[in-house]
Amino acid sequence: MLDVGYDDPDTRALIPAGDFLSLRRTDPEQSRYFVGGQISPEELAGVRVGAQLTPPRQFITRNVDTFAPIESSTFTAMQSLALGGLGAGWGAGTYSYNDQELDEVGLPAIDMARYYDEVAAEIGVAAPGEDDTSDEVTRFRPLLPPHSLDTNASVAFASYNRHRDRVRSLGLSVGRAPAAILSQPLQRGQFVRNENPYDDMDFYSDASRSVYRPRYTLEALLNESKVLYCDKALVRRFVPGAEMVEVHYTDVESGEDRVAHARRVILAAGAIGTSRIAMRSLGIDRSVPILSNSYSYLPCINLAMLGRPAKNRRHSLAQLTGVFVDNRRPDDKVILSFFSYRSLLLFKLIKEMPMPPQLGLLTARLLLSSLTIVGVHHPDRRTHRKTMRLRDANGGSDLEISYDVEDNERRSIETGIGKIGRALREMGCVPLGKISPGNGSSIHYAGAFGITTDRADILGTAPSGQLNGAPSVYIADSANWRYLPAKGLTMSLMANARRVAAAVCDGL
Ligand SMILES: Cc1cc2nc3c(=O)[nH]c(=O)nc-3n(C[C@H](O)[C@H](O)[C@H](O)COP(=O)(O)OP(=O)(O)OC[C@H]3O[C@@H](n4cnc5c(N)ncnc54)[C@H](O)[C@@H]3O)c2cc1C
């Protein structure tokens, strides 16, 4: 496995044991992990993609601008060269696609079912077996017992259940968020991951290992001697030969260029990274598709919580999930995630408020326990206005991305958000406005290739991931998905990667 694999165990180690409130009240050194060396001007300037990357997680985007540059005025992507990639900081929202979604993506539903189950057993997913959203979002087993909701979410969920018929008639169903956060210990070999301690430190600390991170799987594989891991290796391109594929990479520390050889290569460098490597290798210099879910969030006041205290005990990630269906487009499920706000700190809120900072601070303190952030993801389809292109496919590495939403897509997103706002009001959560951080901000990406049965299509792969332009090379991430459902894609990425790896092994 060739990986750049940046990590930052030192900043992780700075975080003492304790829950968020105790650390805020007692630790004189807390700024080192809560805000880092200093708050950057970009952080104060506005909502940026990845505002949720706290200091212990900032290694996730280290050196991306140098080694994986993107040129765009219409799209802000978050890429990673880290150990575990973006998954080193993901929010652990764990969703399966339904059959219609898998079909449109290009993935075989029958095969995927088995691999969803394998992934669920490997990473541990806490979710209810049955509620109003489970049929749609957790079509896999086993499930761990669901988590306790924090005070704000349990009040909102009670209100949803009281007004359930009315809210559902407006198209919105709500349930507990399925999450790869352990609600009971899970052991693999000598490695134990513990249940979540409800200390509200999930944006900073991995001490309990309750939130699944990809590095846990790698540790276990290394321990079982099932993988050879070569880090600091920036893969540039592959060159297919008669017997072997050459993989050209650069050691990012020494700057030395090196070559590895393999009978088969599985590419999984993130949709944008994989597209870049494959396009450079195949000399593709035309525009190719890119997909990214449209993302916006609705800061809401949960009226029944206004001025009421909230319990300290909580995890920091999404509490509830919503599935919104517009009757006119029943296949295009829109996905909502409900977060309560606290451990990401008030300064991030205050800078968004249209008032002087001191007044913003008072207002934020007053609203805090009732503040509910509802993130809204929409599905994304290919159009000729959502493209990426290598600037110089033969040598250079800059990738240009041009992303624009068609008028009809924009209208349907706006109409959907309006209807979601009405349904949220019905369950007592009053939206204060809508914040759109811009194209790319969902951090969910797919493109540039496509799963197809047309073996002549150079931008195509077989359903097994086998690349038409280089049959010894397989794509195992979302770089060949033709559609991006609104549900967080990562559970499906993990299931699909296992499926592709199994196909490669079968073919050897
Ligand atoms: C804050 C945050 C919250 C999120 N929350 C959720 C969520 O709740 N649910 C959800 O489904 N998704 C979520 N996501 C998205 C999720 O993290 C990504 O979908 C997922 O990590 C993508 O996995 P990937 O393996 O395809 O790519 P990546 O995570 O980008 O991993 C790419 C890997 O390839 C390596 N690599 C890249 N280029 C090269 C190269 N040239 N040479 C060598 N190695 C290379 C990198 O080092 C890295 O290890 C979130 C993301 C973030 C940042």
The ligand as an SDF file (V2000), in Angstrom:
LIG
                    3D

 53 58  0  0  0  0  0  0  0  0999 V2000
  -15.0470   16.8290    8.6800 C   0  0  0  0  0  0  0  0  0  0  0  0
  -15.5710   15.7410    7.8080 C   0  0  0  0  0  0  0  0  0  0  0  0
  -16.7620   15.1070    8.1270 C   0  0  0  0  0  0  0  0  0  0  0  0
  -17.2440   14.0770    7.3180 C   0  0  0  0  0  0  0  0  0  0  0  0
  -18.3610   13.4120    7.7130 N   0  0  0  0  0  0  0  0  0  0  0  0
  -18.8100   12.3770    6.9900 C   0  0  0  0  0  0  0  0  0  0  0  0
  -19.9060   11.6120    7.4500 C   0  0  0  0  0  0  0  0  0  0  0  0
  -20.4420   11.8320    8.5390 O   0  0  0  0  0  0  0  0  0  0  0  0
  -20.3600   10.5900    6.6640 N   0  0  0  0  0  0  0  0  0  0  0  0
  -19.7740   10.3000    5.4720 C   0  0  0  0  0  0  0  0  0  0  0  0
  -20.2380    9.3650    4.8000 O   0  0  0  0  0  0  0  0  0  0  0  0
  -18.6950   10.9930    5.0260 N   0  0  0  0  0  0  0  0  0  0  0  0
  -18.2000   12.0130    5.7580 C   0  0  0  0  0  0  0  0  0  0  0  0
  -17.0950   12.7070    5.3410 N   0  0  0  0  0  0  0  0  0  0  0  0
  -16.4940   12.3540    4.0440 C   0  0  0  0  0  0  0  0  0  0  0  0
  -15.5400   11.1560    4.1680 C   0  0  0  0  0  0  0  0  0  0  0  0
  -14.4850   11.4440    5.0290 O   0  0  0  0  0  0  0  0  0  0  0  0
  -15.0220   10.8110    2.7720 C   0  0  0  0  0  0  0  0  0  0  0  0
  -16.1260   10.4400    1.9600 O   0  0  0  0  0  0  0  0  0  0  0  0
  -14.0730    9.6200    2.7630 C   0  0  0  0  0  0  0  0  0  0  0  0
  -13.0270    9.7850    3.6790 O   0  0  0  0  0  0  0  0  0  0  0  0
  -13.4880    9.4390    1.3680 C   0  0  0  0  0  0  0  0  0  0  0  0
  -12.7010    8.2970    1.4170 O   0  0  0  0  0  0  0  0  0  0  0  0
  -11.6570    7.9440    0.2910 P   0  0  0  0  0  0  0  0  0  0  0  0
  -10.8820    6.7850    0.8130 O   0  0  0  0  0  0  0  0  0  0  0  0
  -12.3500    7.8120   -1.0090 O   0  0  0  0  0  0  0  0  0  0  0  0
  -10.6960    9.2100    0.1550 O   0  0  0  0  0  0  0  0  0  0  0  0
   -9.8250    9.9940    1.2010 P   0  0  0  0  0  0  0  0  0  0  0  0
  -10.4370    9.9660    2.5490 O   0  0  0  0  0  0  0  0  0  0  0  0
   -9.5390   11.3200    0.5910 O   0  0  0  0  0  0  0  0  0  0  0  0
   -8.4610    9.1660    1.3210 O   0  0  0  0  0  0  0  0  0  0  0  0
   -7.5220    9.2100    0.2920 C   0  0  0  0  0  0  0  0  0  0  0  0
   -6.2700    8.4350    0.7160 C   0  0  0  0  0  0  0  0  0  0  0  0
   -5.4220    8.3530   -0.4030 O   0  0  0  0  0  0  0  0  0  0  0  0
   -4.1420    8.8780   -0.1000 C   0  0  0  0  0  0  0  0  0  0  0  0
   -3.6820    9.5720   -1.3090 N   0  0  0  0  0  0  0  0  0  0  0  0
   -4.3220   10.5480   -2.0080 C   0  0  0  0  0  0  0  0  0  0  0  0
   -3.6010   10.9120   -3.0740 N   0  0  0  0  0  0  0  0  0  0  0  0
   -2.4830   10.1460   -3.0530 C   0  0  0  0  0  0  0  0  0  0  0  0
   -1.3390   10.0490   -3.8770 C   0  0  0  0  0  0  0  0  0  0  0  0
   -1.2010   10.7760   -4.9970 N   0  0  0  0  0  0  0  0  0  0  0  0
   -0.3550    9.1630   -3.5370 N   0  0  0  0  0  0  0  0  0  0  0  0
   -0.4730    8.3730   -2.4310 C   0  0  0  0  0  0  0  0  0  0  0  0
   -1.5440    8.4330   -1.6050 N   0  0  0  0  0  0  0  0  0  0  0  0
   -2.5270    9.3020   -1.9160 C   0  0  0  0  0  0  0  0  0  0  0  0
   -4.3280    9.7990    1.0840 C   0  0  0  0  0  0  0  0  0  0  0  0
   -3.1310    9.8540    1.8600 O   0  0  0  0  0  0  0  0  0  0  0  0
   -5.4630    9.1080    1.8250 C   0  0  0  0  0  0  0  0  0  0  0  0
   -4.9590    8.1240    2.6890 O   0  0  0  0  0  0  0  0  0  0  0  0
  -16.5590   13.7190    6.1340 C   0  0  0  0  0  0  0  0  0  0  0  0
  -15.3610   14.3560    5.8150 C   0  0  0  0  0  0  0  0  0  0  0  0
  -14.8580   15.3470    6.6440 C   0  0  0  0  0  0  0  0  0  0  0  0
  -13.5340   15.9890    6.3120 C   0  0  0  0  0  0  0  0  0  0  0  0
  1  2  1  0
  2  3  1  0
  2 52  2  0
  3  4  2  0
  4  5  1  0
  4 50  1  0
  5  6  2  0
  6  7  1  0
  6 13  1  0
  7  8  2  0
  7  9  1  0
  9 10  1  0
 10 11  2  0
 10 12  1  0
 12 13  2  0
 13 14  1  0
 14 15  1  0
 14 50  1  0
 15 16  1  0
 16 17  1  0
 16 18  1  0
 18 19  1  0
 18 20  1  0
 20 21  1  0
 20 22  1  0
 22 23  1  0
 23 24  1  0
 24 25  2  0
 24 26  1  0
 24 27  1  0
 27 28  1  0
 28 29  2  0
 28 30  1  0
 28 31  1  0
 31 32  1  0
 32 33  1  0
 33 34  1  0
 33 48  1  0
 34 35  1  0
 35 36  1  0
 35 46  1  0
 36 37  1  0
 36 45  1  0
 37 38  2  0
 38 39  1  0
 39 40  1  0
 39 45  2  0
 40 41  1  0
 40 42  2  0
 42 43  1  0
 43 44  2  0
 44 45  1  0
 46 47  1  0
 46 48  1  0
 48 49  1  0
 50 51  2  0
 51 52  1  0
 52 53  1  0
M  END
$$$$
